[in-house]
Amino acid sequence: MATKSANVTARVQPEIKRQAEAVLDKLGLPVSVLIDTLYRQIIMTGGVPYSLTVPKLPTRDSLTDEQFHAMMEKGYNQAQSGEGLPVDEAFSKIREGI
């Protein structure tokens, strides 16, 4: 087996790193093994081994009336039961994900 002697350096957001490493820790998978596996898959597939697409978010035009009404009812019920967030807090959470 070849000796591993090359380093990989990447800059990521601290919270993204923390969350990903927590998942890997639960799986018992060191980051170095994950990166090595990813590189091997890139070599074997000749590209990135997963889809890099922007997820399609549902719009009113893409929903049936039944789907739209179910979504609105769910939101209304959450608001009535106090599961909602103040608007400032909601936008703060949105900004964290950007």
URPE-V930762 format. One record per backbone hydrogen bond with DSSP energy under -1.0 kcal/mol. NH is the residue of the N-H (numbers start at 1). CO is the residue of the C=O. If there is no record, write none. Layout:
nh	co
NH	CO
NH	CO
This chain:
nh	co
17	13
18	14
19	15
20	16
21	17
22	18
23	19
24	20
25	21
26	22
27	23
29	24
34	30
35	31
36	32
37	33
38	34
39	35
40	36
41	37
42	38
43	39
44	40
45	41
46	42
68	64
69	65
70	66
71	67
72	68
73	69
74	70
75	71
76	72
77	73
78	74
79	75
80	76
81	77
82	79
83	78
90	86
91	87
92	88
93	89
94	90
95	91
96	92
97	93
98	95
